[in-house]
Amino acid sequence: MTQDYINNNKERFLEELFEFIKIPSVSADKKFKNDVLKAAGFLEQNLKDIGVDSVEVFPTEGHPIVYGEKIIDENLPTVLVYGHYDVQPADPYELWDSDPFQPVIKKTDIHPSGAIFARGACDDKGQMFMHVKAFEAMYKSGELACNVKFMFEGEEEVGSKNLEKFVRANTSLLKADVVLVSDTGIINNETPSICVGLRGLSYVEVEVTGPNRDLHSGLYGGAVANPINILSKMIASLHNNDGSINIPGFYSDVIEVSKEDRFQMAKAPFKLNEYKKDLDINELYGEDGYTTNERNSIRPSLDVNGVWGGYIGEGAKTVLPSKAYAKISMRLVPNQSSSKITDLFENHFKKIAPESVKVKVTPHHGGEGVVIPTDFPAFLAAKKAMEKTFGKTPIPVRSGGSIPIVPMFEEVLGLKTILLGFGLDSDVIHSPNEHFGLFNFYKGIETIPYFYQNFTELMKNK
């Protein structure tokens, strides 16, 4: 009956998702504050409409957290569903083929049945809304197998600044048996997978200051250190010729993945030429001795996310700038401490700076890496659910991304997390023309109820 309900309501599910996506809930930009609140209100009303109890919008020092629950039997297991309703900024708007907040469906080679093009279509509105509609289908059909709690936040894209405080203050409210999250993806639509590992993150901003004001590059050039030139050299020195990271102590806590685990990872389908073609690059880059899929999942990395300083307007301005800036992110593997890496980076970056400049390092958000076991009931339930809807056994994979709340849930709530995502790498999240396949959206809604059923059965027999 649940699957019949889904089939009979597909068009309405999509219409509601479109209504949700149209709200520009950009958490990073203050001018969208009211839109973020509007998105929270949309979720609040939708949860109430489908039968969720105790729905409440909890204010925080930033954007609110939407909570709701349906407790059908205290003796049954409880699943805590997490998602985020905030989205990345859509800038640069001119690179979008259509309005980022007016979702449209287009057919592509990868999505012949169509994909939703819009900001947040995949990350994370489309994926989190799968859970809302899957719950609706189960509850309205009288087939809800266990208790469900929802917790949706509005600050994931800016580091979940207030979520941990909320979780620590509400451990009883959030008591559950497992956390279920859809903010990851699958290998492709023919090859299901479940994410069992995430990298951690250390994110910093650096500021290099030279003279006390901008100078005329003719009168001072060659005589005074140019902060942009200095910053460029400092950044270039952060990598060795073999692609490894040149910060003393950076690898001291890195645990080498076993040959067996690397062998299992290599089973995931990967076509090098297609990978390069998709990115329009001639050659790949990375740490020597590791494959592409290993470099972006089981090895740490360091990347500059933005550099600025001086004059970047139209025409010429012969200026020697006073300051130069960069934002730098370091993806970490499990067992690396984000705070320790941040300290190592700051000490090293200041040490390599010449006396001609002053350096300031400002830490932003961070988080720890995590490995999820593949032998506990929730993982087995997810595996069996995907086998049912895809007709194939999902491959355990590790993601190069970071979801800092996952280790936080384990530390504070004592709960493991299942990362049951349905997006694709080609969905270009965080970029112009983000999209989410209709196949993937509906496949998620169809799969999630089987997870609930399987999890309840496995917990009974535990």
N, C-alpha and C positions, 0 to 999 in steps of 0.2 A: 504493500500500500504506500509506503514512503516513496518508492521510486515512481509509482503512478502519480502521486501528488506532485513530485518534481516535474515530471513530463507535462502535466496539465497546467503548470504555472510558470514555465520557462520564460515566456514573454514578459510576464509581470515582474519576475525576478530581475530581468534585464532592465526594464523600465525604471525600477526602483534604484538599481545600481547607477543608472545614468543620472537620476535625480541627485544621488549622493555625490557623484563625481563632479557635477556642475558647481558644487560649493568649493570655492578656492581656499581650502583650509591649509594655507602655507604657514607653518609655525615659525619659520625663521624671520618673517617680515611683519613688523608691528602693524602695518597698514591692513593686514588680513586678520587681525585679532577677532573682529566680529564674525568673520566667516568661519574661523576655527570654532567659535562658540556655536554657530549655526549648525556646523557638522556634528558637534556633540549633541545638540538638540534633535537633529534628525535621527541619530542612533537611539537616543532615549525614547522617542516616540515609536520608532520601528520595533524596538524590543518590547515595548508595552503592547503594541498592536498584535504581536504574534504569540503572546501569552507568557512572557517572561515576568517574574515577580520581583519585588523589591528593587525596581529600577531606580537608580539615583545618579545624579551628576555631581561628583565630588569636586569642589574647587581646590586648586593648588595655588602655589605662588606663581605658577605660570598658567598653562592651559589645563582644563579640567579632565578628570578621569570618569568615564561612564561605566557603571557597574550594574549588573542584573543577575538574577539566579532563578533556577527552577529546581527545587528539591522535591523529588517525587517519592523518595523513600530513603530515610537516613541510613538504612542498612546497605544501600547500593553504593558503588563507587562514584566519585565525583570528578568531573573533568573541568579544569579551569582553562577557559579559552582566552588567549591574549591576542590583541591586534592593535594597530594604530590608525587613527583616522586623519592624522596630519600628513601633508605631502611636501615634497621638495619644491622650491621655487621653479617656475616654468621658464625662467630666463635661460637663454636668449629667445624671446618670442618669435623673432624673425626666422629662426631655423625650424619652426614647426610647420608642417604642411597643412594643418588645420588648427583652429582655436583649441588650446590645451585644456580649456574648461568647458568645451562643448563637444562631448564624446561623439565620435562617428565610427561606424563599422566599415572596415576595408578588408578586402581579400589580399593575401600575400602568398608567396611561394610556400612559406612555412605554415601559414594559417589559411589554407584554401577555403575553409568554411567561414572565415572572417575573424577579425580581431578588433577589439575596442581600442581606439587611439585617443588617449587623453592622459593628462597628468594624474597619477594615482590609480590608473586603470589596473595595474598589477601591484604596485607598491604604495599602499597596502590595501587600498579600498576594495579592489576586486577580490583579493584573496581573503580579507577578513569578512567580507560580506557573504562569502561562500558559507561560512560557519553560521551566520545569522539565518540564512535561507535553509541550510541543512537542518538546523534546529526546528525551524518552522515546519518543515516537511515531516520530521519525526513526531513532533508534538501534535500537530493537527491530524496526523494519521493514527494517533494513539500508539505509536511504536517507539517512544523515547525510552531508551534502555537503561539510562542512569541519570544521575544528577548533573546539572550543568551550571557553571558560573562563568559570566562574561566580564572581562576587564579590558576596556579599550582606552588607550591614552592618546593625547594630542601633542606629544613632544618627542616622539621617537626620532624624528629627523633632526632634532637639535640636541640629541644626547640623553633623552629621558631624564631631564634634570630633576624632576620631582617625583618620579615613579617609586624609587627605592624608599623614600621617606613615607609615601603612602602605603607601600607594602609592609614596611616595618611596623607601621601604626595599625595595621589591619590584618594581622596574621590569622586571627580567628575567623574573620569574615572570608578570608581567602583560602581557608583550609580545604584541601583537595587531595587527590591521589596522583595526579599528573597534570602538567601544563601542556596544552595543545596550541601550536602556533603554525600559521601558514604565512611565512615571509621569506621563503626560500623557493627553490624550483626543482624541476626534474631535468634529466639529461636531454630528452626530446619527447615528442608526443607518442613515439613508438617504444621508448625505453624509460619506464618509470624508475624513480630513484628516491631514496630518503636520505636527507642530510644527517650525518652522524658526527660532524665535527665543524667547528667554527673557529676562525682566527680572532684573536683579541685585537685591541687597538690602543695606540697612543697617538694623540693628535695635538700638535703644538703650532704656535705662531711665533715667528722670529722677527726681530726688528734690529736692523743694523744702522747705526747713526755715525755719520762722519762730521762735517762742519756744522756749526750751529744754525746755518741757513743755506738755502740754495745759492749756488755760486755761478758766475759766468764761466762757461767751460773754456773760453779762450784765455781769460785772465788767470784762471786757476788750474785748468786741465794739465795734468802731468806733474803738478806740484802738491796737490791735495788728494788724498785717497777718495775714490768714488765708491760710495756704499754699494751701488748696484754691481760694480765690478768685483768688489770684495765678496759680496754675498754669493755671486755666481761661482767664484772659486771655492768658497767654503762648501756650497752645495755639491759641487762637482767632486769634492774630496770624500764625500760620504759613501761612495761606492768604490770597491776595488776593481781591478781589471777583469777579475773572474765573475763579476756580478754580485759578489757578497758585500755585506754592509760593513763599512770601515768605522766602527765605533767600538772602542775597547770594552770588552765584557758583554757585548750585545748577544753573543751566542752561548754564554755560559750556562744558561738554563734550558737551552733547546734540547729536547729529547729526539734522537734520531728514530724515525719510523722504521719498523722492522722490514726486512726483505719480503716477508710473507704479506704484510699489509700493503706494501708497494706493489706487489704482484697482483693482489686483489683489486687495487685501484686501477691498474692498467687494463682491467677487463672492461672498463667503461668505454663505450664507443667514442672515438675521437679521430677526426680527419684533419690533419695539419693544414692541408691546402685550403680546405673550406674555412678553417679558422682564420687563416691569413686573408682570404678573399673577403670574408665578412667584415674584417676590420680595415680592408684596403691597405695592407702593409706587405712589404716584400720579405721581411725577415723578422724573427722573434728575438726577444732579449730576455736574459735572466741569469740566474746563478748556475754556474757550470756544474754538471753532474746530475742534473735533475730534469725531468720532463716538464712540459708546459703545465700539465695538470697537477704536478707535484709542486712546481714553483708557486702556483696561485692557491695552494691549499695547505700543504704540510710544511712549507718553509716561510720564514718571516720576510717582509719586504719593507722598503722605505721609498716613498714617493712624494714629490713636490706637487701640491694641489693648486697652488697659485703663487705668482710672483708679481710684485708691483713696486713702483717708485718712479720719481722723476716725472717728465712730461710725456703724456701719451695722447694728447689731443691732436687735432688736425694741423698739418703743416709742421714747421720746425720751431723749436725753442732750445737754444744752445745753453742748456743748464747742467750743472753738476749738482745732483740732488743731495739734500741733507740726509735723507733716510731711504732705506730700501726694506721691503718686507717679503716674507714668504710664509705660506701655510704648508705644513709637512705632516703626513700621516705615516705611521708605522704599523703595519699589520703583524700581529704576533701569533705565535703558536702556543698551544696549551703548555703550561708550566712556566711560561714567561710572565712576569709581573708587569702590568702596564705602568704602575707607579715607579718601579725600579728602572724600566726602560726610559721613562720620561726623565728621570734624574740623570741616567747615563748620557742621554742625548744632550741635556742642558749643560752638564759639566764639560762634555767633549766640545760642543759647539762654541762655548765661551773660550775654551782653551786654545782652539785653533784660530781664533780671531786675532789679527795683527793689532799692535798698539795704536794704529791710526784710526780705529773705529771702536765704538762701544756696542755691546750686544745685549739684547733683552730677549729672554725666552718666556713665552706665556703658555702654560699648559691649558688645553681645552679638555674635551671629554675623552674618556678612555674606557677600556673594559678588558675582561680576561677571555682567553680562548677556552674552548670546552670540547670534550669528547663524550658522545652519548653511547651508552652500552647497547648492544644489539641482542641481548638475551633476556630482557625484562618484559613483562606483559604488555606494556604500552607499545613498545617497538614491534613486538610480534603481532599485536592487533593492527597496527598500521600496515605492516607488511602483508598480512592476510587481506586487508581491505583493498590494497592496491592490486593484489593478485586477482581479486574478484572483478574489479572494474576495468583493469588493463589487460587481464588475461596473461600477465607475465609477472615473474617475481621481481620486485624492485631491487636495484643495486644500491648498497650503502655507499655514500660518497661524502667527501669532506668539502666544505665550501670555503672559499677565500674571504668571504664577507665576515662581518662582525655583528652580533646581536648581544650587546653587553647585558641585557636583562636576563639572558638564559642562565649564566652562572650566578647572577644575583638571586634568581628564584630558588636555585639549589641551596645557596647559603642561608637565605632568610626563611624560606618556606620548607626547605628540605625536600623539594620536588624536582624530579627529572622533567625534561621537556622533550616533546616529540615535535620535530620540525617537518610537518606534512605539507610541503609547498607544491605548487602546480605551475609556477612561472617558468619561463625559458630565459636563457642568457641573452637571446636575441630580442627580448622584449624591451631592451634599452631603458631600463629604469634609471632615474636621475638624469636622463638625457632628453633632448627634444624628440618628439614622436614616440614616447613611451606607449606601449600597447600590451594587451592581454587577450589571448585567443579565446573565442567563444567555446571552443572545445575544452580548453583548460578550466574556464570558469564553471562550466556545467559538470566537467569530470570531477572537480573538487566537491561540488554539492552532492554528487552521486556517491563519492567515496567516503565522505565523512560519516554518514550514518552507519556504514559497515564498521568503521573504527569503533564507534560507541558500542555496537552490538558485540564485536569481538572482545573489546576490552572488558566489558561486563562479564562475559563468559569466562575469560581467562582469570579475572580476579576472583570469581566464585570458586574456581578450581585451584587457586594458588595455595 
